[in-house]
Amino acid sequence: MKSNEDPRIIYADIIDRPHHRSQTCAHMSMGDRAAQFSAYDALAGYFDMIAEEERFTDEETELDADAQALLDEKLARIADQIGDGHHPRIRFTVFVPDERKSGGRYEQVTDRVYQIDVLRRRVVLESRVGRGGLRKTLDMARIKAIHGELPGPPD
């Protein structure tokens, strides 16, 4: 067919014929017809990948020596309270690393402190997680701030 020829003239002998319907097979719905080709989806996972790339993460900031000393002082005061039989309710700002890409996010965690584990450098909270009922823990290296007033003077 040349580009200037009218297709209605070329296909005039078949253009008005009725659409063939099989006598042996049931008519397939549009949804079923489309489902045949779903396995050939060339963009499978593409939009999830784009959404992941667009998701922002924060970079973890390192504390300077003065801020780290203040944080250590507050942790020591909390440990003293635990030694006196008290389990203070404290709000922490914690950096949580992202599982899929570099960076992470900052979260506020408020809970009663069960124990300060100096050896493993973690804060053990009273809340429990999982089926085994293990206590939640915070890695001391990820704690960026301790909020609120702690009773008693610093040591």
N, C-alpha and C positions, 0 to 999 in steps of 0.2 A: 504494500500500500504506500503510495506516495503521499507526502504531507499535504498536498492540496486536494486530494480525493475525499469525497464525502463518505464517511463510513456507513451512513444509512443506505446508500446505493450499493456499496460493496456487500453488505450483510443483509440486504433486503429479503433474501430467501429464507433466512432463519430468524429474523428479528421479531416476527409476530407469532412465532411458534410458542405453545404453552410450556411452562417449566416442567421438567420431568419429575415425577414423583414415583419412588419405588413402590412396587406392590408387595414386596417381601419384607422390607425393613421399615420400622417405624420412623416417623419424622423426628430428627434430633433437634432439641431446643438450642437456642443461641448460646445459652450458658454451657450446655454440654459440649457444643462445638468448640467454644473458647477453651474449655478445660483440657481438650486434647493437646493444646499448644502450651499449656502452662509450664510443662517440663522444659520447654525451650526458651524460657524467660532469660534473655541475655543480660538483663539488668538486675537479676536476683542479687540482693545484698548491697547493691550500689547505693540506694537511698539511705540504708542504715549506715554505710560507710561515710556518706556525706554528712549525715546528722552527727556522727561521732567526731568528725573533723571540725564541725562548727561548734561543738561543745567546748566551753572555756574551762580552764583550770587555773588555779592560782599557783604561784611559785612560793615555796616555803622560805620564810625569812629567818635568818639566823639571829639569835639574840646577842646583843653586845655583852661585855663582861659585867657591867653594872646591872643590866636587866636580868642576867642569869643569876647573879648573886642575890638579888631581891627575890627571885623565884625560889632559889634554894632555901632562903631564909623562911619564906612562907611555908614551904614543904616541911622544914624542921619544926615550925610552930604547930603544924597539923599533926606531925608525928608525936609531939609532946602531948597534945590533946588526946590522941589515941592511947598513949601511955597512961593517961589519967582516967581512962575508961570512957571517954567521949568519942563519938563518931560524928564529926561536924559535917553539915551539908554544905558543899562547896561547888562553885561554878568555875569550870575550867574552859579556856580557849585552847583547842587542840587542832593541830594540822593532821588531816587524814589523807595519805597519799592515794592517788587515783590508781585503780587496778589496770587500766587500759593504756594510759598515756602518761607522759611526764607531768609533774605538778600534782595538784590535789585541791582540797578545799579546807576552809577553816570551819570548825563546828564548836558550838557551845554545849558542854556536857555538865549537867547539874545532878549531883548524887551525893549520898553519904559516903565518906571515905572509911573503908574497912581497915586498910593497912597501907603503910608506906614500905615497900620492899626495896631497900637501898641496894641490896646485893644484885638484884635483877634490874634495877633502875626502872621500877614501875610503881604506879599507884593502883591499888586494888580497891574497887568500889563495892558497895553492898549489893547492887543490882546483879542479877544473874542472867545469863544468856544461854541459848541452845538447849537441847534436850538433856544434856548432862548436868545442867544447872551450874556451870562454871561462872565464877564472878567476872564481871567486866573489869578490864585492866586498861590503863593508859600508860603508854611509853613516856617516861620522863623527858626524853629528848624531843618528843612531839608536843609537849605542853608549852604553850607560848605565853599564857597569862593565867593568873589565879585571881578571881574577882571576889569582892566583898571584904568585909572587915573580919579579921581573925581575932578572937578574944585573947587577951594576955599580951604582955610586952614581948618584943623580940629578944632572943637570947643574946 
